Amino acid sequence: MRSSNDGNSNLDSRFSQTLKNVQGMLKGRSIPGKVLLTRRSPAEEDDVWTAKKPNSSSIANKLKPSPPSIEVSSGEVQKSSVGARATDSARVMKFTKELSGATVMLGHNSPYSSNFCIDKLRELAWSGVPPYMRPEVWRLLLGYAPSNSDRREVVLRRKRLEYFECVAQFYDIPDSERSDDEVNMLRQISVDCPRTVPDVTFFQQPQVQKSLERILYTWAIRHPASGYVQGINDLATPFLIVFLSEHLEGDIDSWSISDLPLEKIFDVEADCYWCLSKLLDGMQDHYTFAQPGIQRLVFRLKELVRRIDESISVHMEEQGLEFLQFAFRWFNCLLIREIPFNLVTRLWDTYLAEGDALPDFLIYIFASFLLTWSDKLQKLDFQELVMFLQHLPTNNWTDQELEMVLSRAYMWHSMFNNSPSHLAS
């Protein structure tokens, strides 16, 4: 019988080799697979993305999207500020083909077996969605838009009208018709909206803040179990940007929401409201009293980091740093405050592709995010740790750094998620 030390040695060896494969992929070396990374012009920048999920045979029988295969041709990799990225017109064609089907399948057992399955859409979206397809894909991933394309326009029109009626019933009323708690909640939302994504000028427009206020207040009134919790304001911003992108062109810094007719603004708000609701339905106890869901995930994050990198775990304990002191905000705002806002929608492609499994997968993303700076963190004392983790050096991050975080997260999830003994002392 092999000793436990032999088992640990084999696990560490497999872990090291897998990590080398991921790092090699990002450095332009080849790992098994068939996606070609090629040069492209700057004009193609916005409509392409990288597929960098590492390969793992351990998930072959899971419904979780299978990792794309990757092949890097020598001499064809362009090193740029955003790293090597794939023109990958084949994946664009896959999105186009599947989304053009009459029915987006909700499971493998549907009678419409020749049509598209939502699992395939999740697999494609995990590695990034072309920006111009993102609004439609996000609506489908969240189950807001119906799978049947013939019904989609009718259902969206009905849901948008329902949102408009809720705003009229709950928001467009005098304070005298609100309870004291509702008045206080609306006041807190109105204070938080100007603070939302303060480094992006678009969100400083009064009409943008008013849209956020309507969305958040209406959501809070209709979800009394939690009500409004600070941090939910951040979660509405990716939806607002994505659904506005259907109506506004150019860079976000040049957008003006006042250029849109009020009808379009309400359509965008409604889509944000319903998609935010769908997202939060899967993590309700993250935003109820004392936010127990987040506290559980922070504890699991601590355990995972200890298993992956015991040295940093020991150092943080010796310095008296608790994971709640920095990771609570990560789970509360889903890293929106930690990375450049231009990377958020790409990160959220992966979030939404995870579906109901997102809360569990966040643990692996955040472990990968934290351990990006493992060597640096082990040299800091308590005060320096707190300051560093509150002001992480991500301002100059590009897609390459984000893809590395997601690749490691996928790898660790494949290794540890169905092997709880790996996380034991």
N, C-alpha and C positions, 0 to 999 in steps of 0.2 A: 504493500500500500504506500502511495506517495505521501510524503509529509505535507503539512499545511504550508511549510516554507517553500516547498517545490511548487505548490499551487499558486502561492503569491508571486513567486518568481516568474512563473509562466504568464500570469495575468499582467504583471508589470512589463514583461517582454512584449506581449501582444499590444498593450497600451502604447508602449514606446514606438513600436513599428507603425501602428495606426497613425499616431501623431506625426511621425516622419512622413508618412504618405500624404497627409493633409498639408503639411508644410511644404513638401515637394511640389504639390499641385499649385500652391500659391506662388512658388518661386519659378514656375515654368517647367519643372521636370514632369515626366509623364507618370501617371498611375493608371491602372487598368480602366479602359472605357472607350467611349466613342463620340464624345462631343468635341468639336474642333474649335480651338480658340484662334481667331484670326484678327488681322489688323482691320481697322475701320476708320472712317473719316470722322472728324469732330461733329459733323452734322448728324451722324447716326447716334451720338452719345445718349440722347434721352430715351431712345426707343430700344435699347439693348440692355442686357444684364448678364450676370455671370451665374452659371449653375455649378455650385461647389459643394453640394452635400456629399460627404465622404461615403464611400461604399462600405457596406456591412452585411454579411450573410446572415447575421443573427436575427434580422427582421424580415426574412424572406416570406414568412407565413403570416405576417401581421397585416392588418388593414392600413396601417400607417404607410404613407407614400414611400415607394422605394426610391433610394437615392439614384440620381442620374449618373450614368457612366461618363467618364471624362478622358479625353485623349488630347495631349498637348503636342503639337508638331513643333519640332526644333526650328528656330529661326522665324516662327510666325507669331511669336508672342511679343506684344508691344508693352513695354513698361511705361506707365503713365501715372498721373496723380490719382487715378481711380483703380490702378492695377490692371491686370489682364482681364479683358471682358470679351464675351462671345457675341459675334454678330448673330449667329445661331438663328438664322431665318427659319430653320426647320421647326424650332419650338414655337415661333410666331405662327407658323402654319398650323401647328397642332392646336394652339389656342383657337385660331380662326375656325378650323374645321369643327372642333368640338362645340364651340359656342354657337355655331350656325345650325346645330341640330334642333329639331322641333322640340325635343325633350331633353333636359339635363337630368340624367338618371340620379336617383337618390339612393341607389343600392344595387348590389350585384344581382339580386333576385327579381328585378323588375322585368315585366314581360317585354319591354322595349329593349331587348338585349343588343340591338344593332345601334342604339343611340348612346349618348354620352353618359358616363357614370361620374357622380360627384367625387368619388375617390380619385379618378383620373384628374379632375380639375384641381383637387388638393395637391396631387403630386406635381402637376405643372406649376401651380402657384407657389409652392414651397420655395422654389429657387428664384422667384421673382416674376412679376407680372409686367408686361409692357404698359407704360403709363396710360396710353389711350384706351386700353382694355380694362384698366383697374376698376373703374366704377361698376361696370357690369359684373366683373368677376367677384368683387367684394359683396355685392348684393346677393349673388348666388351662393357664395361660400357661407354667408350668415343666414341663409334661408329666408331673407327678406323678400327677394324676388322669387316668384314661383318657377319651378323647373320647366313647366310647359310654356314655351315662348308665345303660344297663341293667347294665353291668359295673362301674360306678364304686364302688358300695358294697362289692362283693366284693373288688375290687382294693385299696381303701383298708384294709379289714379285714385282708387278708393282709399288706400292707406294715407296718401298725401292729404286727401280731404279730411280724413279722420284726425290727422295731426292739426290741420287748420282749425277744426272745430274745438279741439282740446285747448289750443292757444286762446281762442275766443272765450272759452268757458273758464279757464283757470288763470290765464296771464293777463288778458286785456280787461281787467276789472279793477275798480278802485281798492286801495288798501283797507278801506272800511269794511269790505266784504271778505277780507282774509282774517284768519285767526292770528293770534300773536306769534305763534310758531311759524306760520307761513310768511308773515311780514319779516321776521328775523331771517328766515331762510332766503328769501328774495334779496334782502339786504346783503347777506353774506355772498351770494352769487354775484351781485352787482359789484362787490368789492374785488372778487377773485377774477372776474373776466378781464379787466385791464392788466392783470398780472400774468395772464396766460401767454406763454411763449413770448416773453417780452423782447427777445432779440430778433424777432421777425416783425418787420414794420407793418405787414399786412394786418396782423392781429391788433394793431393799435387803432385801426379805423373804427369810429364809433358805431357804424352800422354792423360791422363784423361782431363787435362786442355785444350789440343788441341781439343779434341772431343767436350767439352763444347763450345769452341770458335766457332767451325764450326756450331754447332747446333744453337747457339744464333745469330750469324751473318746472317746465311741463313734465320732464322725466321724474323729477323729485316728487311732485304732487301725485303722480300716478304710481309711484313706488314707495309708499309710506313706510314699508318695513325698514328701509334704509334712509330714505330722504336724501338730501344733498350732502355729500361728503367731499371735502377738499381733495382734489386730485382727479375727480370725475371730469372737471373742466378740461384738464389736459387730454383725457381720453376722447373727447369730442373733436379735437382739432384735426387728427388725420382724416376723419370722415369729412369734415368741412372742406378741407383742401382737395380731397379726391373728387367729391361730387361737384365742387365749383369748377374743377378742371374740365368738365364737360361743356362749360359755358364761357370760360375765360381763357384766353390764349397768352402765350409768352411766359416769362418768368414770374413767379409769385410776387416778387418785389414790385412788379408793374401792375398788379391786379388792383382793381377798384370795384368793390361789390356794388357800389352805386351805379355802375354801368349796366346792371341787370334790372329788368322789370321786377316788380314786387312778386309777381306770380312765380317767376323762376327762383327767386330767393326762398320763397316758401317751399317750393319743391325740393330745393337743396336742404333746407332745414328739416323737412319731413324725412328725407332719406337719412340724414345724420341721426335724427331722433330714433328712428326704428332700428338702424344698425347699431347704435349705441346700446339700445335696449337688448338687442339680441346678444351682443357681446357680454353685457353685464349679467344676463340671465345665466350664463355659465359660471359665474363667480360671485353669486349673490352674497355669500358670507364674507366677502372681502370688504363689503361696505355697510354691513350692519353694525350694531353697537359693539364697540371694542375691536371690530374688524378681525374676528377670530380666524377667518380663512387665511389672511395674510400672515398672522402670527404662526400658524401651522407651517406655512410654506417657508417662512424665514428659518424656523427650526430645521426643516428638512434641508434647506440650503446649507446651513452650518454643518450638518452631518455629511452631506455630499462633498463639500470642500475638504473636510477632515479626511475623507477617504482618498480623494484625488491628490491632495497636496498637504500632507500632515504637517510639514514644516511651517507653512504660513498659518495653518490653524493653531498650532502651538504658540507661535509668536503673537498672534492676536489675543489669545487667552492670557499669555504672560503680561501683555500690555493692558489688559482689562477692557479691551474693546469688544462690545457686544454687537452681534450681527444686526439686531434691531436698530442700532444707531445709524446705520447707513442703508441697509437692505429694505427696510420698511418702505422707504420712498420709492425704491426701485419697483417693488410689487404694486404699490399704490398708483404709480403713474406709468408703469410699464416702460421705464427707461426713457420716456420722452424728454425728461429734463437732463438726461446724462449724455445724449449724443446729439450731433448737429441735426437740426430739424429736416434738412434735405435728405437725410437717411431714414427718417422715421417711416415713411410709407413703404420703403423696401423691407424694413424690419417687420412691418405689419402684414405684408404679404405672407410671411412665414407664420406669424401669430394666427391669422385667420385660416390658413391652411391646416393648422393643427386642430381646429374645431373644438370639440368638447375636451380634448386632451391638453388644451393650452395651459391651464394652471400647473399641471405636472411638468410640462416641458419648460415652463418659465424657470424652474429650478436649475435646469441644465444650462439654459442661456445665461442666467445671472452668475452661475459658477464660472462659466467660461469667460464672461465679462470681467469678473473680479480677478481671476487668475491671469488675465492679460498682464497685470502688473505685479505678479507674485514676487519676483526678485526685488523690485523696488520697495514693496510694502514691508518686506522682512528687515529692511534697514531703518525703518521709521519707528519712533516712539509713539506713545498714545496720542499726544497732541498733534503730531505730524500726520499720523494715520487719519485722524478725524478730518483735518484740513484737506489732506490729499483726496480722500474719498468724497468730500463735499464739493471739490473742484477738480474733477478728473480731467486729465489732459486729452480730451477728445475733440477739441475744436477743429483740428485739422484732419480728422478722420475722413476716409473715403470709403467707397464700397469694399475695398480690399480688406480693411480692418474688420468691418462688419461681417463680411463673409467668413473670415477666419473665426470669429466668435461663434457664428451659427454652425460652422463645420465641426468645431470642437464639441459644441453642445449636442449635435446629432450623434457624434461618435460616442460620447459618454452616455447618452441616453441608451444607445444600442448595447453598450457594455453593462450598464448598471441597473436599468429600470426594471427588468424582469429577473434580476439577481440580487434580491435584498441582502443576501448574506455577504455580498461584496461590500456592503455599507456597514457591516457589523465590526465591532472592535476586534 
